[in-house]
Amino acid sequence: MTSQAVTWLVLDRPQGDLEGQLCRAIRERVQAGRLAAGERLPSTRALALSLRIARSTVVQAYERLRAEGYLETVRGSGTRISTARPRKLAGMARTRASAKPGEPTAASVHAPLASAPRALPFQPGVPDLKSFPAAAWARCVAGRIKSLRIHDLGYGPVAGLPELRAAILAHASVARGVVAQVDQVAVFPSAAAAIDTLARVTLAPHADTAWIEDPGWPRARDLLRRAGARLVPVPCDADGIDPSGQTSTAPRLIYVTPSHQCPTGVSMSLPRRLALLDVARRHGAFIIEDDYDSEFRYDTQPIAALQGIDSGQRVAYVGTFSKTLAPGLRVAYAILPPELAAACHADMALRQGDVPVHIQAGLADFLNDGHFRGHIRRMRGVYAERMDNLLRALTRHCGDFLDISDGAGGLKLAVRFRDHGVDDRRVAQALAQRGYGARTFSEFCLVAPVPGLVFGIAQGTPARSEALAVALAAIVRAAP
């Protein structure tokens, strides 16, 4: 249990109430039968370290669960799942058994918090974690833990450790052509948290309009909706988002992925970039540029960021280390337009979603010492080969029924079925049953869903890519 804790305990820091999240995750896992009576939990110290939260938070959560009857403490044996079944569990099995198909149960409502399943090969959004530079990272973090300065241990700037913000800006300036000052950089626990903050400070709920790419990232769509935006889907083609047809509804916020459009993979052309900046200038709108995996470009050098050519300072640039290093680090950042910086800082102070100071300090050293730059350089070659493996295999076995993206960059590859009658959800489910991950292309679409699949390429060895393509061909050809 101790070694597996981090694989299923996932805390949403921007949401707050970490103690409550921890209680729900353990409680619902017990209710679902995935934690057996007598099974040992990690010590409060070990769990706090693995989740990067205060030990007192874990202690209080354990105490609550012990009071409710879910946990028991055995002298010399630590904290375990109670062997006396709590009264609150009586009837849980009957409730789940009698639930109607498709009806949410107590265990399913909080599923993202209670269980984070292991990613299957080709699941998009996951880098090659086996290639994570663990030794260099450990040296940087351990060195900083031993030598944290007194002022680092206090309530620091809400926008993040100044040293890390300077290191991020130095990287983004050189690698992505970003133009900004250090006080425009803010550190977040995720790109979603950054987008959420930007949406909150720019949009008046139920009054302002946000343009969003179609197809586009569903999580961004949900965050903008939650902020109260009236969404206007703007179609994307081979040149990226096309704002020319949107003349009736003026935007207050525009969300785009210009360097590597999600999910199609196309890069926004320069004329489209200039047109989009002109729209923002004319309407007084802000643009969120989500630059989630553009460090990995295989046919050319990475394309410069939209923010770097924004003379009107209307672009908020969002980057993340989840795709380049590992999602578990929980570090992302935004380079804010000066006009939004103060409001974003105020929102961040209320949300309390800080990245732990030792992680920030270690990442600053990791960037400044050249480890990050070296890792990107190495992985660009690895991922280029794996993208090619998947492209070749899919073309060979599925080229007669798939339209396949060019795979010029990024960590995912989109394919679309030529027959629009294919149910991509059934295909994705069939692939999952065979041990392969994929997301449906249709879930990225707002107006006219197109069936297809989106694969991650990080695990794309020649043998795995061949096996995936063979499996996909067999599933599609066997469909009625």
HELIX and SHEET records of a PDB file:
HELIX    1   1 THR A    2  GLN A    4  5                                   3    
HELIX    2   2 ALA A    5  TRP A    8  1                                   4    
HELIX    3   3 ARG A   13  GLN A   15  5                                   3    
HELIX    4   4 LEU A   18  GLN A   31  1                                  14    
HELIX    5   5 THR A   44  LEU A   51  1                                   8    
HELIX    6   6 ARG A   55  GLU A   68  1                                  14    
HELIX    7   7 ARG A   87  LEU A   89  5                                   3    
HELIX    8   8 MET A   92  SER A   98  1                                   7    
HELIX    9   9 ALA A  106  VAL A  109  1                                   4    
HELIX   10  10 ALA A  111  ALA A  114  1                                   4    
HELIX   11  11 LEU A  129  SER A  131  5                                   3    
HELIX   12  12 ALA A  134  SER A  147  1                                  14    
HELIX   13  13 ILE A  150  ASP A  152  5                                   3    
HELIX   14  14 PRO A  162  ARG A  176  1                                  15    
HELIX   15  15 VAL A  182  GLN A  184  5                                   3    
HELIX   16  16 ALA A  191  THR A  202  1                                  12    
HELIX   17  17 PRO A  218  ARG A  226  1                                   9    
HELIX   18  18 PRO A  243  GLY A  245  5                                   3    
HELIX   19  19 LEU A  270  HIS A  283  1                                  14    
HELIX   20  20 LEU A  306  ILE A  309  5                                   4    
HELIX   21  21 PRO A  327  LEU A  329  5                                   3    
HELIX   22  22 PRO A  338  ARG A  351  1                                  14    
HELIX   23  23 VAL A  357  ASN A  368  1                                  12    
HELIX   24  24 HIS A  371  CYS A  398  1                                  28    
HELIX   25  25 ASP A  424  GLN A  433  1                                  10    
HELIX   26  26 SER A  442  PHE A  444  5                                   3    
HELIX   27  27 PRO A  462  ALA A  478  1                                  17    
SHEET    1   A 2 LEU A  71  VAL A  74  0                                        
SHEET    2   A 2 GLY A  78  ILE A  81 -1                                        
SHEET    1   B 8 VAL A 185  PHE A 188  0                                        
SHEET    2   B 8 ALA A 332  ILE A 335 -1                                        
SHEET    3   B 8 VAL A 315  THR A 320 -1                                        
SHEET    4   B 8 PHE A 286  ASP A 290  1                                        
SHEET    5   B 8 LEU A 253  VAL A 256  1                                        
SHEET    6   B 8 THR A 209  ASP A 214  1                                        
SHEET    7   B 8 ARG A 230  ASP A 237  1                                        
SHEET    8   B 8 GLY A 240  ILE A 241 -1                                        
SHEET    1   C 4 LEU A 402  ILE A 404  0                                        
SHEET    2   C 4 LYS A 412  PHE A 417 -1                                        
SHEET    3   C 4 GLY A 452  GLY A 456 -1                                        
SHEET    4   C 4 ARG A 439  THR A 440 -1                                        
END                                                                             
